[in-house]
Amino acid sequence: MKAILFVLAAIFSFSLTSISAAQTVVTCDRTEIATGIIQQVDGLIDNEDTLAVLESLNTFVDSAIQICRNAGVPVTPASTAAPSAPTSVSEPTIRFSSSELGLRPVIGPVNIPTGTYRVTATTTGFIIVQLEPVSGSCEGGLLGLFNMMQGQGNDGAETMLVSENCQTLIQVSNTNEAWTLEFSRIDTLAPVPLDNHYDSTLNGLQAVIGPVSFLDGQYRVTANTDGFFIVQLQPLQGVCDTGFLGLFNLMQGQASSGAQSLFTSQGCVALITVENVTEPWTLDFERLAPPK
């Protein structure tokens, strides 16, 4: 019996010693902090005074946070390896490819969390991509997700999708080359100021640009292209008045010498979507006058 009590006393003493030692954080080092937390957890298993251990863990974490704040640097491992890059909205959140699914699959049902997405299709061949919603709202572009001729997706073609708890089947058809399909969430709360000039060299042949914030006033918008051309503003905030047909819905040759449209902004924040494009293009915004 005395031997058992001695062993229990030794374990209890070791637990308290471990807890006490772990309370001191010397540097903002991830390995050191992780070791301290493990010691705290071991103490929770071995010590009957649960509250004391939790308070000790809380003190340790608060101490680590303060030291890291004072150091002015993020927690880094003891090794010299560079930290991994943070996840951003530009990284694909959902990705599919023909190498995994075949050339002409019906994918899903797929759950697409609520949000606004830039959908990018990359292929050197023809491709049609359609959504067949199962539940929720799955709002794609005017022409579905994609209906592209050979060459239009060589460098990646983009379209927009707005999901409200969207669950959908994704049907890929009319394909003759390898393809990838990526859904990337757009941060609609972080618009950038309007750049007066956009073009297919910088933005891609079929693009989703923005979100873009417009100053209040009236704009003359000029499009130049030898091919077909559809340009829409997809409002996120304010009033973005482009008329019934949007900015442009042009047949081949209608903008070879330039085509113009008017647009009025009242606190407008929008995505600029360029679709049904077959030739290089430019798009220029000229603010005519601010509101009186």
Backbone as CSV, one residue per row, in Angstrom:
resi,resn,N_x,N_y,N_z,CA_x,CA_y,CA_z,C_x,C_y,C_z
1,MET,0.831,-1.206,0.000,0.000,0.000,0.000,0.867,1.257,0.000
2,LYS,1.936,1.240,0.867,2.833,2.382,0.911,3.504,2.601,-0.434
3,ALA,3.805,1.478,-1.107,4.462,1.590,-2.420,3.543,2.250,-3.431
4,ILE,2.249,1.879,-3.388,1.275,2.469,-4.315,1.141,3.962,-4.050
5,LEU,1.049,4.322,-2.740,0.928,5.734,-2.401,2.155,6.506,-2.852
6,PHE,3.330,5.879,-2.726,4.563,6.551,-3.147,4.565,6.821,-4.645
7,VAL,4.085,5.813,-5.415,4.026,5.973,-6.868,3.049,7.081,-7.250
8,LEU,1.853,7.093,-6.612,0.869,8.121,-6.906,1.404,9.506,-6.549
9,ALA,2.099,9.597,-5.424,2.665,10.879,-5.017,3.712,11.345,-6.013
10,ALA,4.493,10.403,-6.502,5.531,10.756,-7.482,4.906,11.263,-8.766
11,ILE,3.813,10.578,-9.227,3.126,11.001,-10.451,2.531,12.389,-10.264
12,PHE,1.895,12.605,-9.101,1.274,13.903,-8.831,2.328,15.012,-8.813
13,SER,3.478,14.690,-8.149,4.552,15.668,-8.074,5.110,15.975,-9.445
14,PHE,5.252,14.937,-10.299,5.773,15.131,-11.655,4.834,16.008,-12.483
15,SER,3.509,15.774,-12.323,2.522,16.543,-13.063,2.594,18.013,-12.699
16,LEU,2.665,18.300,-11.368,2.734,19.682,-10.942,4.012,20.348,-11.418
17,THR,5.123,19.577,-11.377,6.397,20.123,-11.841,6.331,20.444,-13.320
18,SER,5.717,19.539,-14.113,5.597,19.752,-15.549,4.759,20.981,-15.841
19,ILE,3.629,21.126,-15.084,2.752,22.262,-15.303,3.480,23.563,-14.995
20,SER,4.189,23.563,-13.854,4.883,24.771,-13.445,5.961,25.151,-14.450
21,ALA,6.713,24.151,-14.912,7.788,24.419,-15.856,7.253,24.913,-17.182
22,ALA,6.070,24.392,-17.565,5.534,24.734,-18.879,4.950,26.132,-18.920
23,GLN,4.780,26.766,-17.749,4.148,28.077,-17.734,5.057,29.175,-18.265
24,THR,6.367,28.881,-18.337,7.316,29.896,-18.770,7.580,29.767,-20.265
25,VAL,7.287,30.839,-21.022,7.564,30.881,-22.449,8.716,31.852,-22.666
26,VAL,9.785,31.379,-23.305,10.979,32.207,-23.466,10.953,32.961,-24.788
27,THR,10.598,32.270,-25.872,10.575,32.885,-27.200,9.289,32.530,-27.928
28,CYS,8.998,33.280,-28.986,7.821,32.998,-29.817,8.196,31.919,-30.822
29,ASP,8.383,30.717,-30.319,8.804,29.592,-31.144,7.731,28.518,-31.111
30,ARG,7.291,28.098,-32.297,6.166,27.174,-32.370,6.475,25.844,-31.680
31,THR,7.713,25.357,-31.819,8.080,24.075,-31.210,8.034,24.171,-29.691
32,GLU,8.592,25.260,-29.155,8.583,25.452,-27.706,7.157,25.570,-27.174
33,ILE,6.317,26.336,-27.888,4.936,26.512,-27.442,4.173,25.197,-27.502
34,ALA,4.367,24.435,-28.581,3.685,23.138,-28.723,4.095,22.190,-27.599
35,THR,5.392,22.184,-27.256,5.867,21.314,-26.173,5.202,21.696,-24.858
36,GLY,5.107,23.008,-24.605,4.458,23.465,-23.381,2.996,23.064,-23.303
37,ILE,2.279,23.171,-24.425,0.861,22.802,-24.446,0.701,21.302,-24.204
38,ILE,1.597,20.491,-24.805,1.540,19.037,-24.586,1.741,18.712,-23.115
39,GLN,2.676,19.407,-22.467,2.887,19.193,-21.044,1.632,19.533,-20.239
40,GLN,0.958,20.595,-20.647,-0.276,20.975,-19.967,-1.345,19.891,-20.124
41,VAL,-1.464,19.346,-21.325,-2.455,18.304,-21.580,-2.120,17.051,-20.786
42,ASP,-0.831,16.708,-20.728,-0.425,15.558,-19.906,-0.813,15.785,-18.458
43,GLY,-0.659,17.029,-17.994,-1.035,17.340,-16.624,-2.521,17.180,-16.387
44,LEU,-3.336,17.491,-17.402,-4.787,17.345,-17.266,-5.176,15.882,-17.102
45,ILE,-4.438,15.002,-17.744,-4.719,13.566,-17.642,-4.325,13.033,-16.274
46,ASP,-3.170,13.504,-15.758,-2.614,12.918,-14.536,-3.089,13.592,-13.256
47,ASN,-3.551,14.827,-13.332,-3.875,15.594,-12.135,-5.383,15.646,-11.923
48,GLU,-5.821,15.379,-10.702,-7.247,15.398,-10.411,-7.806,16.814,-10.323
49,ASP,-6.936,17.810,-10.110,-7.396,19.195,-9.985,-7.528,19.795,-11.392
50,THR,-8.643,19.455,-12.061,-8.848,19.851,-13.461,-8.811,21.356,-13.632
51,LEU,-9.472,22.084,-12.728,-9.543,23.531,-12.858,-8.161,24.172,-12.792
52,ALA,-7.320,23.649,-11.895,-5.964,24.206,-11.746,-5.160,24.025,-13.025
53,VAL,-5.315,22.852,-13.645,-4.585,22.587,-14.888,-5.079,23.493,-16.006
54,LEU,-6.411,23.659,-16.115,-6.963,24.518,-17.165,-6.528,25.970,-16.976
55,GLU,-6.496,26.415,-15.706,-6.033,27.774,-15.442,-4.561,27.929,-15.809
56,SER,-3.787,26.872,-15.533,-2.369,26.900,-15.896,-2.195,26.953,-17.411
57,LEU,-3.019,26.174,-18.127,-2.970,26.183,-19.596,-3.331,27.558,-20.137
58,ASN,-4.371,28.162,-19.555,-4.795,29.490,-19.990,-3.684,30.518,-19.756
59,THR,-3.015,30.430,-18.595,-1.914,31.344,-18.288,-0.776,31.166,-19.280
60,PHE,-0.481,29.910,-19.593,0.593,29.614,-20.547,0.286,30.203,-21.926
61,VAL,-0.950,30.002,-22.413,-1.334,30.506,-23.734,-1.296,32.029,-23.753
62,ASP,-1.821,32.664,-22.695,-1.785,34.130,-22.626,-0.349,34.649,-22.661
63,SER,0.531,33.943,-21.959,1.938,34.335,-21.930,2.572,34.210,-23.315
64,ALA,2.258,33.104,-24.011,2.800,32.890,-25.357,2.307,33.968,-26.321
65,ILE,1.015,34.301,-26.238,0.452,35.333,-27.116,1.146,36.671,-26.886
66,GLN,1.369,37.024,-25.604,1.990,38.309,-25.287,3.423,38.378,-25.794
67,ILE,4.167,37.294,-25.620,5.557,37.274,-26.082,5.618,37.399,-27.604
68,CYS,4.710,36.702,-28.305,4.688,36.787,-29.767,4.303,38.193,-30.220
69,ARG,3.357,38.811,-29.543,2.975,40.186,-29.888,4.141,41.146,-29.667
70,ASN,4.828,40.970,-28.541,5.975,41.834,-28.251,7.092,41.655,-29.269
71,ALA,7.224,40.413,-29.753,8.270,40.134,-30.742,7.920,40.724,-32.101
72,GLY,6.622,40.935,-32.331,6.189,41.532,-33.598,6.315,40.607,-34.783
73,VAL,6.411,39.304,-34.543,6.544,38.340,-35.645,5.557,37.212,-35.423
74,PRO,5.127,36.528,-36.506,4.253,35.378,-36.334,5.001,34.216,-35.720
75,VAL,4.272,33.247,-35.203,4.900,32.050,-34.656,5.611,31.311,-35.769
76,THR,6.881,30.979,-35.569,7.661,30.268,-36.589,8.309,29.054,-35.971
77,PRO,8.518,27.995,-36.751,9.185,26.816,-36.226,10.662,27.094,-35.976
78,ALA,11.308,26.233,-35.193,12.711,26.411,-34.883,13.593,26.225,-36.108
79,SER,13.113,25.478,-37.087,13.887,25.259,-38.303,13.912,26.518,-39.146
80,THR,14.791,26.542,-40.170,14.909,27.701,-41.053,13.979,27.610,-42.245
81,ALA,13.128,26.604,-42.276,12.211,26.445,-43.412,11.241,27.607,-43.462
82,ALA,10.930,28.074,-44.676,10.013,29.203,-44.840,8.606,28.778,-44.476
83,PRO,7.821,29.663,-43.835,6.435,29.319,-43.499,5.612,29.152,-44.748
84,SER,4.592,28.321,-44.650,3.730,28.104,-45.806,2.911,29.353,-46.081
85,ALA,2.555,29.554,-47.360,1.804,30.743,-47.752,0.383,30.662,-47.212
86,PRO,-0.188,31.780,-46.772,-1.565,31.750,-46.267,-2.551,31.481,-47.382
87,THR,-3.662,30.890,-47.022,-4.719,30.664,-47.998,-5.354,31.983,-48.378
88,SER,-5.613,32.205,-49.653,-6.249,33.441,-50.104,-7.381,33.103,-51.053
89,VAL,-8.190,34.103,-51.371,-9.341,33.865,-52.231,-8.929,33.516,-53.644
90,SER,-7.674,33.793,-54.007,-7.239,33.489,-55.366,-6.908,32.008,-55.529
91,GLU,-6.771,31.293,-54.416,-6.487,29.869,-54.518,-7.780,29.095,-54.768
92,PRO,-7.717,28.072,-55.635,-8.934,27.304,-55.918,-9.513,26.693,-54.653
93,THR,-10.799,26.865,-54.457,-11.453,26.230,-53.324,-12.073,24.896,-53.724
94,ILE,-12.437,24.775,-54.998,-12.977,23.516,-55.521,-12.334,23.296,-56.884
95,ARG,-11.809,22.095,-57.136,-11.109,21.836,-58.397,-11.478,20.461,-58.936
96,PHE,-11.698,20.401,-60.254,-11.960,19.148,-60.951,-11.084,19.098,-62.202
97,SER,-10.807,17.888,-62.683,-10.005,17.769,-63.898,-10.361,16.484,-64.648
98,SER,-10.100,16.494,-65.951,-10.372,15.319,-66.785,-9.447,14.166,-66.433
99,SER,-8.259,14.464,-65.899,-7.343,13.381,-65.532,-7.907,12.538,-64.393
100,GLU,-8.752,13.132,-63.565,-9.366,12.406,-62.452,-10.746,11.858,-62.794
101,LEU,-11.496,12.579,-63.658,-12.913,12.265,-63.846,-13.274,11.815,-65.262
102,GLY,-12.336,11.906,-66.194,-12.650,11.595,-67.586,-13.029,12.848,-68.358
103,LEU,-13.116,12.698,-69.685,-13.360,13.869,-70.534,-14.764,14.427,-70.387
104,ARG,-15.776,13.551,-70.227,-17.171,14.021,-70.260,-17.965,13.476,-69.066
105,PRO,-17.645,13.918,-67.867,-18.336,13.388,-66.690,-19.579,14.185,-66.308
106,VAL,-20.394,13.588,-65.463,-21.412,14.297,-64.694,-20.933,14.247,-63.249
107,ILE,-20.570,15.397,-62.711,-19.902,15.476,-61.414,-20.927,15.796,-60.331
108,GLY,-20.791,15.109,-59.206,-21.595,15.488,-58.054,-22.664,14.493,-57.661
109,PRO,-23.627,15.029,-56.883,-23.874,16.432,-56.529,-22.713,17.054,-55.754
110,VAL,-22.453,18.343,-56.042,-21.384,19.118,-55.431,-21.999,20.207,-54.567
111,ASN,-21.510,20.334,-53.332,-21.948,21.418,-52.450,-21.007,22.611,-52.629
112,ILE,-21.558,23.739,-53.050,-20.777,24.961,-53.227,-21.232,25.937,-52.150
113,PRO,-20.387,26.208,-51.154,-20.800,27.091,-50.049,-21.267,28.453,-50.555
114,THR,-22.155,29.075,-49.801,-22.689,30.389,-50.168,-21.561,31.385,-50.412
115,GLY,-21.648,32.100,-51.520,-20.628,33.084,-51.868,-20.625,33.362,-53.358
116,THR,-19.734,34.246,-53.770,-19.548,34.586,-55.187,-18.230,33.992,-55.645
117,TYR,-18.251,33.312,-56.792,-17.084,32.563,-57.251,-16.663,32.980,-58.659
118,ARG,-15.358,32.961,-58.868,-14.784,33.040,-60.209,-14.510,31.599,-60.642
119,VAL,-15.152,31.177,-61.729,-14.984,29.811,-62.222,-14.073,29.860,-63.451
120,THR,-13.013,29.078,-63.438,-12.025,29.105,-64.511,-11.947,27.742,-65.189
121,ALA,-12.156,27.730,-66.508,-12.006,26.514,-67.308,-10.770,26.666,-68.186
122,THR,-9.924,25.653,-68.165,-8.709,25.666,-68.982,-8.685,24.424,-69.861
123,THR,-8.620,24.638,-71.163,-8.551,23.541,-72.126,-8.151,24.109,-73.480
124,THR,-7.524,23.289,-74.306,-7.184,23.732,-75.666,-8.269,23.340,-76.661
125,GLY,-9.290,22.650,-76.195,-10.347,22.185,-77.092,-11.683,22.844,-76.838
126,PHE,-12.734,22.271,-77.428,-14.106,22.695,-77.155,-14.481,22.274,-75.734
127,ILE,-15.459,22.976,-75.141,-15.999,22.520,-73.857,-17.333,23.213,-73.580
128,ILE,-18.276,22.435,-73.058,-19.542,22.949,-72.540,-19.652,22.487,-71.092
129,VAL,-19.933,23.434,-70.191,-20.121,23.101,-68.773,-21.448,23.696,-68.317
130,GLN,-22.329,22.844,-67.844,-23.645,23.267,-67.379,-23.867,22.815,-65.942
131,LEU,-24.586,23.655,-65.181,-25.011,23.280,-63.841,-26.432,22.736,-63.894
132,GLU,-26.670,21.672,-63.168,-28.021,21.123,-63.005,-28.334,21.143,-61.517
133,PRO,-28.909,22.262,-61.006,-29.086,22.432,-59.560,-29.977,21.358,-58.949
134,VAL,-29.575,20.924,-57.760,-30.351,19.972,-56.975,-31.119,20.714,-55.881
135,SER,-30.451,21.673,-55.244,-31.106,22.479,-54.212,-30.356,23.801,-54.068
136,GLY,-30.998,24.743,-53.371,-30.400,26.051,-53.203,-30.431,26.854,-54.493
137,SER,-29.675,27.938,-54.527,-29.610,28.803,-55.699,-28.211,28.742,-56.292
138,CYS,-28.134,28.507,-57.611,-26.865,28.381,-58.322,-26.939,29.279,-59.554
139,GLU,-26.529,30.539,-59.394,-26.695,31.527,-60.462,-25.430,31.640,-61.285
140,GLY,-25.489,31.190,-62.550,-24.345,31.287,-63.447,-24.472,32.459,-64.394
141,GLY,-23.687,32.448,-65.464,-23.721,33.534,-66.435,-24.889,33.417,-67.391
142,LEU,-24.896,34.308,-68.376,-25.982,34.317,-69.364,-26.029,33.032,-70.166
143,LEU,-24.861,32.443,-70.423,-24.767,31.281,-71.318,-24.461,30.004,-70.555
144,GLY,-24.870,29.925,-69.277,-24.449,28.799,-68.463,-23.030,29.060,-67.996
145,LEU,-22.340,28.040,-67.523,-20.969,28.271,-67.101,-20.052,28.480,-68.309
146,PHE,-20.000,27.508,-69.213,-19.122,27.641,-70.378,-19.744,26.978,-71.599
147,ASN,-19.553,27.611,-72.750,-19.893,27.031,-74.052,-18.856,27.577,-75.028
148,MET,-17.700,26.923,-75.082,-16.529,27.516,-75.724,-16.071,26.745,-76.954
149,MET,-15.574,27.523,-77.900,-14.964,26.971,-79.102,-13.506,26.625,-78.811
150,GLN,-12.901,25.888,-79.722,-11.504,25.510,-79.587,-10.620,26.755,-79.512
151,GLY,-9.743,26.804,-78.528,-8.811,27.916,-78.378,-9.244,28.980,-77.389
152,GLN,-10.540,29.058,-77.078,-11.012,30.116,-76.184,-10.571,29.913,-74.732
153,GLY,-10.229,28.674,-74.381,-9.818,28.393,-73.004,-8.360,28.027,-72.864
154,ASN,-7.553,28.376,-73.866,-6.130,28.001,-73.835,-5.428,28.501,-72.566
155,ASP,-5.681,29.749,-72.206,-5.026,30.359,-71.051,-5.964,30.485,-69.857
156,GLY,-7.103,29.803,-69.923,-8.087,29.878,-68.848,-9.160,30.903,-69.142
157,ALA,-10.394,30.459,-69.228,-11.539,31.348,-69.430,-12.329,31.408,-68.129
158,GLU,-12.891,32.584,-67.839,-13.546,32.793,-66.547,-15.016,33.145,-66.712
159,THR,-15.798,32.752,-65.723,-17.178,33.192,-65.612,-17.521,33.283,-64.124
160,MET,-18.698,33.821,-63.821,-19.079,34.077,-62.436,-20.196,33.140,-62.002
161,LEU,-20.138,32.733,-60.749,-21.197,31.927,-60.148,-21.529,32.496,-58.786
162,VAL,-22.828,32.692,-58.510,-23.286,33.123,-57.192,-24.046,31.963,-56.564
163,SER,-23.574,31.531,-55.414,-24.172,30.393,-54.718,-24.857,30.837,-53.451
164,GLU,-26.070,30.323,-53.253,-26.744,30.401,-51.961,-27.092,28.974,-51.571
165,ASN,-26.188,28.369,-50.813,-26.328,26.950,-50.435,-26.555,26.070,-51.658
166,CYS,-25.799,26.335,-52.704,-25.976,25.613,-53.965,-25.478,24.175,-53.854
167,GLN,-26.360,23.254,-54.185,-25.974,21.859,-54.400,-26.345,21.519,-55.835
168,THR,-25.392,21.059,-56.618,-25.632,20.933,-58.052,-24.855,19.777,-58.664
169,LEU,-25.387,19.274,-59.767,-24.617,18.417,-60.664,-23.901,19.316,-61.662
170,ILE,-22.702,18.932,-62.074,-21.937,19.675,-63.069,-21.717,18.757,-64.263
171,GLN,-22.310,19.118,-65.393,-22.206,18.284,-66.590,-21.195,18.889,-67.555
172,VAL,-20.201,18.090,-67.910,-19.168,18.507,-68.868,-19.390,17.727,-70.152
173,SER,-19.520,18.453,-71.274,-19.789,17.783,-72.553,-19.063,18.493,-73.688
174,ASN,-19.152,17.894,-74.885,-18.552,18.440,-76.108,-17.071,18.745,-75.921
175,THR,-16.381,17.867,-75.202,-14.951,18.064,-74.954,-14.137,17.094,-75.801
176,ASN,-12.985,17.574,-76.251,-12.096,16.714,-77.033,-10.647,16.808,-76.589
177,GLU,-10.404,17.610,-75.532,-9.057,17.755,-74.987,-9.121,17.759,-73.460
178,ALA,-7.983,17.545,-72.830,-7.906,17.589,-71.369,-8.365,18.956,-70.855
179,TRP,-8.949,18.974,-69.667,-9.480,20.207,-69.100,-9.329,20.228,-67.577
180,THR,-9.368,21.443,-67.016,-9.491,21.638,-65.572,-10.587,22.667,-65.317
181,LEU,-11.202,22.555,-64.155,-12.293,23.449,-63.760,-12.057,23.839,-62.309
182,GLU,-11.961,25.156,-62.053,-11.651,25.634,-60.718,-12.664,26.684,-60.262
183,PHE,-13.139,26.546,-59.027,-14.071,27.498,-58.411,-13.313,28.223,-57.299
184,SER,-13.107,29.534,-57.450,-12.373,30.328,-56.464,-13.302,31.389,-55.888
185,ARG,-13.396,31.421,-54.573,-14.270,32.394,-53.915,-13.712,33.814,-54.068
186,ILE,-14.581,34.763,-54.387,-14.200,36.166,-54.547,-14.548,36.922,-53.266
187,ASP,-13.607,37.720,-52.781,-13.876,38.568,-51.622,-14.615,39.814,-52.106
188,THR,-15.922,39.786,-52.017,-16.743,40.896,-52.530,-16.684,42.132,-51.649
189,LEU,-16.076,42.012,-50.464,-15.986,43.157,-49.552,-14.660,43.899,-49.693
190,ALA,-13.855,43.527,-50.685,-12.549,44.171,-50.873,-12.396,44.660,-52.315
191,PRO,-13.215,45.657,-52.717,-13.117,46.158,-54.095,-11.853,46.980,-54.309
192,VAL,-11.446,47.084,-55.575,-10.310,47.936,-55.952,-10.849,49.075,-56.811
193,PRO,-10.172,50.235,-56.806,-10.646,51.350,-57.643,-10.619,50.980,-59.124
194,LEU,-11.501,51.611,-59.892,-11.573,51.382,-61.327,-10.239,51.699,-61.989
195,ASP,-9.786,50.776,-62.833,-8.676,51.050,-63.742,-9.331,51.453,-65.065
196,ASN,-8.993,52.597,-65.600,-9.713,53.099,-66.773,-9.548,52.220,-68.002
197,HIS,-8.532,51.341,-68.008,-8.274,50.508,-69.189,-8.133,49.040,-68.785
198,TYR,-8.830,48.179,-69.526,-8.701,46.733,-69.370,-8.524,46.127,-70.762
199,ASP,-7.828,44.984,-70.830,-7.682,44.326,-72.137,-7.426,42.837,-71.957
200,SER,-7.580,42.095,-73.059,-7.470,40.639,-73.015,-6.047,40.163,-72.754
201,THR,-5.059,41.004,-73.055,-3.679,40.620,-72.782,-3.430,40.538,-71.280
202,LEU,-3.949,41.520,-70.553,-3.738,41.564,-69.107,-4.761,40.727,-68.343
203,ASN,-6.001,40.729,-68.801,-7.100,40.134,-68.033,-7.574,38.789,-68.541
204,GLY,-7.102,38.383,-69.729,-7.567,37.126,-70.308,-8.706,37.355,-71.282
205,LEU,-8.911,36.379,-72.178,-9.907,36.545,-73.233,-11.319,36.612,-72.667
206,GLN,-11.652,35.676,-71.789,-12.964,35.674,-71.122,-12.693,35.836,-69.637
207,ALA,-13.102,36.980,-69.071,-12.607,37.360,-67.744,-13.722,37.770,-66.796
208,VAL,-13.439,37.604,-65.498,-14.235,38.186,-64.418,-13.308,39.144,-63.688
209,ILE,-13.580,40.444,-63.784,-12.682,41.483,-63.287,-13.278,42.106,-62.025
210,GLY,-12.433,42.274,-61.004,-12.889,42.967,-59.808,-13.021,42.066,-58.610
211,PRO,-13.815,42.565,-57.618,-14.763,43.677,-57.662,-14.080,45.039,-57.829
212,VAL,-14.789,45.932,-58.537,-14.304,47.262,-58.873,-15.255,48.290,-58.266
213,SER,-14.689,49.350,-57.678,-15.517,50.448,-57.156,-15.446,51.620,-58.126
214,PHE,-16.611,52.201,-58.431,-16.734,53.321,-59.361,-17.093,54.596,-58.597
215,LEU,-16.455,55.700,-58.961,-16.894,56.988,-58.445,-18.274,57.303,-59.010
216,ASP,-19.042,58.096,-58.301,-20.362,58.491,-58.793,-20.224,59.329,-60.062
217,GLY,-21.156,59.149,-60.979,-21.158,59.934,-62.207,-21.499,59.088,-63.415
218,GLN,-21.393,59.702,-64.582,-21.705,59.035,-65.839,-20.399,58.699,-66.568
219,TYR,-20.389,57.532,-67.197,-19.185,57.053,-67.873,-19.487,56.729,-69.336
220,ARG,-18.531,57.057,-70.203,-18.530,56.549,-71.572,-17.601,55.332,-71.599
221,VAL,-18.135,54.199,-72.055,-17.355,52.966,-72.096,-17.134,52.590,-73.559
222,THR,-15.876,52.354,-73.941,-15.528,52.060,-75.324,-14.931,50.662,-75.433
223,ALA,-15.499,49.855,-76.325,-15.013,48.502,-76.572,-14.399,48.421,-77.963
224,ASN,-13.276,47.726,-78.074,-12.651,47.461,-79.363,-12.355,45.966,-79.487
225,THR,-12.906,45.342,-80.516,-12.639,43.934,-80.798,-13.175,43.610,-82.187
226,ASP,-12.586,42.616,-82.819,-13.077,42.181,-84.127,-14.092,41.053,-84.008
227,GLY,-14.263,40.524,-82.816,-15.131,39.369,-82.641,-16.415,39.677,-81.911
228,PHE,-17.099,38.608,-81.493,-18.275,38.742,-80.631,-17.835,39.266,-79.266
229,PHE,-18.791,39.882,-78.530,-18.381,40.514,-77.270,-19.594,40.792,-76.405
230,ILE,-19.628,40.204,-75.197,-20.661,40.517,-74.207,-19.962,41.004,-72.944
231,VAL,-20.354,42.185,-72.463,-19.802,42.737,-71.219,-20.965,43.143,-70.321
232,GLN,-20.935,42.649,-69.088,-21.970,42.962,-68.106,-21.321,43.482,-66.834
233,LEU,-22.019,44.380,-66.141,-21.664,44.719,-64.772,-22.566,43.917,-63.844
234,GLN,-21.957,43.219,-62.890,-22.709,42.438,-61.904,-22.655,43.197,-60.578
235,PRO,-23.731,43.986,-60.264,-23.684,44.878,-59.093,-23.551,44.109,-57.781
236,LEU,-22.710,44.643,-56.903,-22.554,44.132,-55.547,-23.048,45.144,-54.522
237,GLN,-22.873,46.441,-54.838,-23.355,47.526,-53.971,-23.774,48.700,-54.842
238,GLY,-24.665,49.527,-54.319,-25.048,50.753,-54.994,-25.838,50.524,-56.265
239,VAL,-25.881,51.560,-57.104,-26.604,51.528,-58.375,-25.585,51.519,-59.510
240,CYS,-25.705,50.538,-60.400,-24.826,50.394,-61.556,-25.728,50.304,-62.792
241,ASP,-26.116,51.450,-63.326,-27.134,51.509,-64.377,-26.485,51.412,-65.756
242,THR,-26.627,50.234,-66.383,-26.063,50.014,-67.725,-27.150,49.868,-68.781
243,GLY,-28.409,50.037,-68.382,-29.485,49.824,-69.344,-29.886,48.367,-69.425
244,PHE,-30.878,48.087,-70.263,-31.487,46.762,-70.319,-30.530,45.682,-70.817
245,LEU,-29.677,45.998,-71.792,-28.822,44.996,-72.425,-27.430,44.925,-71.822
246,GLY,-27.192,45.628,-70.720,-25.861,45.645,-70.147,-24.956,46.588,-70.923
247,LEU,-23.653,46.501,-70.709,-22.736,47.404,-71.391,-22.650,47.090,-72.882
248,PHE,-22.376,45.816,-73.229,-22.235,45.441,-74.638,-22.775,44.034,-74.870
249,ASN,-23.412,43.869,-76.034,-23.817,42.557,-76.537,-23.664,42.627,-78.052
250,LEU,-22.438,42.383,-78.525,-22.047,42.720,-79.891,-21.849,41.493,-80.768
251,MET,-22.214,41.651,-82.009,-21.930,40.645,-83.029,-20.533,40.875,-83.590
252,GLN,-20.046,39.891,-84.317,-18.723,39.985,-84.912,-18.630,41.209,-85.830
253,GLY,-17.591,42.019,-85.649,-17.354,43.175,-86.497,-17.975,44.467,-86.001
254,GLN,-18.904,44.413,-85.040,-19.586,45.631,-84.593,-18.694,46.579,-83.791
255,ALA,-17.571,46.071,-83.280,-16.678,46.935,-82.509,-15.286,47.012,-83.129
256,SER,-15.188,46.677,-84.415,-13.875,46.717,-85.067,-13.286,48.125,-85.055
257,SER,-14.142,49.138,-85.157,-13.691,50.539,-85.101,-14.066,51.187,-83.777
258,GLY,-14.480,50.373,-82.822,-14.878,50.881,-81.513,-16.383,50.996,-81.381
259,ALA,-16.920,50.495,-80.296,-18.344,50.649,-79.967,-18.432,51.270,-78.579
260,GLN,-19.441,52.126,-78.358,-19.533,52.839,-77.094,-20.884,52.635,-76.421
261,SER,-20.842,52.777,-75.085,-22.048,52.630,-74.282,-21.945,53.580,-73.101
262,LEU,-23.115,53.933,-72.511,-23.154,54.807,-71.343,-23.485,53.997,-70.094
263,PHE,-22.954,54.464,-68.984,-23.155,53.781,-67.713,-23.143,54.827,-66.603
264,THR,-24.074,54.714,-65.646,-24.172,55.657,-64.536,-23.942,54.939,-63.211
265,SER,-23.077,55.525,-62.393,-22.759,54.956,-61.082,-23.289,55.834,-59.963
266,GLN,-23.926,55.197,-59.005,-24.272,55.821,-57.729,-23.810,54.869,-56.633
267,GLY,-22.573,55.058,-56.211,-22.004,54.148,-55.211,-21.812,52.742,-55.742
268,CYS,-21.574,52.606,-57.030,-21.510,51.287,-57.670,-20.232,50.533,-57.318
269,VAL,-20.400,49.307,-56.849,-19.320,48.321,-56.735,-19.792,47.092,-57.498
270,ALA,-18.976,46.634,-58.442,-19.450,45.566,-59.331,-18.306,44.698,-59.818
271,LEU,-18.675,43.513,-60.276,-17.774,42.679,-61.064,-18.032,42.984,-62.534
272,ILE,-16.970,43.041,-63.326,-17.089,43.218,-64.770,-16.885,41.850,-65.407
273,THR,-17.902,41.333,-66.079,-17.784,40.017,-66.704,-17.722,40.175,-68.218
274,VAL,-16.760,39.503,-68.819,-16.559,39.516,-70.266,-16.806,38.096,-70.773
275,GLU,-17.794,37.938,-71.680,-18.193,36.606,-72.136,-18.350,36.576,-73.650
276,ASN,-18.511,35.345,-74.167,-18.781,35.118,-75.591,-17.774,35.868,-76.466
277,VAL,-16.496,35.734,-76.114,-15.420,36.469,-76.780,-14.666,35.531,-77.709
278,THR,-14.347,36.034,-78.893,-13.618,35.207,-79.864,-12.314,35.846,-80.322
279,GLU,-12.128,37.144,-80.036,-10.945,37.863,-80.503,-10.410,38.749,-79.379
280,PRO,-9.139,39.171,-79.463,-8.607,40.104,-78.464,-9.470,41.359,-78.353
281,TRP,-9.481,41.982,-77.185,-10.360,43.121,-76.935,-9.703,44.133,-76.005
282,THR,-10.207,45.363,-76.041,-9.879,46.386,-75.056,-11.174,47.014,-74.563
283,LEU,-11.142,47.535,-73.339,-12.310,48.142,-72.712,-11.825,49.368,-71.939
284,ASP,-12.370,50.561,-72.293,-11.931,51.807,-71.675,-13.112,52.540,-71.041
285,PHE,-12.916,53.016,-69.803,-13.931,53.759,-69.059,-13.491,55.227,-68.953
286,GLU,-14.363,56.139,-69.378,-14.098,57.561,-69.282,-15.219,58.208,-68.466
287,ARG,-14.867,58.797,-67.324,-15.853,59.467,-66.484,-16.151,60.851,-67.070
288,LEU,-17.411,61.057,-67.449,-17.779,62.299,-68.150,-17.970,63.456,-67.188
289,ALA,-18.726,63.235,-66.141,-18.992,64.314,-65.198,-19.503,63.725,-63.892
290,PRO,-19.059,64.277,-62.758,-19.626,63.836,-61.480,-21.039,64.358,-61.324
291,PRO,-21.844,63.766,-60.470,-23.215,64.261,-60.255,-23.198,65.637,-59.644
292,LYS,-24.198,66.431,-59.960,-24.293,67.802,-59.416,-24.879,67.772,-58.020
